[in-house]
Amino acid sequence: GQLCILQALIPIFTLAPLCTFLFDPGDGFRPLRQQLEEIWELVQRRTVWYPMSFIYIFSALQITNPVWTNYLVDGLGFTNPVW
């Protein structure tokens, strides 16, 4: 009980004073077309689409992590799957 309350109060007291700096007056809303054009310009940059491509290919091919497989087999006693 007391430990949970303490763990809840620490972030509240440390982060609450910083919330005043989070206000962003901004310049209002931009039209959807402008937002989509900006996203498209961003996606066309090599520094963005290289990591995006890697993440997509990695997810699409479902490449397994050998460390995770070792943990499942040795640590948790699962049977070794055949891929």
Secondary structure by P-SEA (a helix, b strand, c coil): caaaaaaaaaaaaacccccccccccccccccaaaaaaaaaaaaaccccaaaaaaaaaaaaaccccaaaaaaaacccccccccc
